[in-house]
Amino acid sequence: MCGAEPVNCYPVLVNIISNTLLRLHNCTARIRLWSELFSRTESSDLKKYIFANCLTYLLTLAAGLPPLLAVSSMEDYKVKSMSC
């Protein structure tokens, strides 16, 4: 009943127990559970938000990384260090 993925076992178990308790109380209603790891809804606003955040992060990284490398090289030059 659980399938090959253990992530689905808990919802299936809850579904079985809930429906068994409903049957014990002579109720005709049933409970159905779904288990999805990620939401499958397509949202253009969400995609734009993720793209904007990634772009901002990459631009910040691109702007901050070269000065860091340059400072490191200048420190090596000042102490006259050499690589083997």
N, C-alpha and C positions, 0 to 999 in steps of 0.2 A: 504494500500500500504506500510506503514512503518513497519508493523509487530509488534511483541510484544516488540522489543528492541528499545528504543528511540535513540540509537546511530546510527541506520540505517536511521532515518527520514531525516537528513540533506542531505546525498548523494542522496537519492531518490528525494527529493525536487529539488536539483540542476539538476538532470537528467531530470526531467519533464520540468523545466523551460528552460533548454538548448535546448531540443528537440522541444519544442514549438516555441522558437525563430528561430530555424533552419527551421521549417515548414513554419513560416511566411515569410521567405526569399526564399521560394521555393527551398530549398536545399534537396537533397536526402540522404545526409549523416546523420548518427545518432551518438549520444554520449552515451557510456555505462560506468557506474561507478560501482566500486566494493568497498565495505567497509569491511576491515578485521582489527580486533584489533591487531593481531600479525601476523608477517610474518610466512608462513607455509613452507618455504624452509628449507630443511635439510642441514646443513653445518657442516661437521665434524671439520673444523677449528674453527668455532664458539663454538662448544661444548668443544673442547680442551681448548680454551681460557677461557671460563667460569669455567671449571673444575680447571684450573691452578690458576685462581684468587681466587676461593673459597678455594682451598687447601692452598694457601699462607696466606690467611686471617685466616683460622683456625689454622695453625701452629704458626702464630704470636700470636694469642690469647692464644694458649696453652702454648707458651713459656713465655708470659708476665703475665699471671694470677696467677700462684703459688707464685712468689715473692711478688706480691701485697698482697696476703692473709697472707704470712709469715710476712711481715712488719707490717701489721695490728695487728697480734697476738703479735708481739714483743712490739709494743706500748702499748697494753693492759697489758702485763706482767710488763713493766717498771712502769706504773702508778698504778699497783696492782688493776686493776679493776676486778670485779667479775660479772658474769651473774646470774640473779635470777632464 
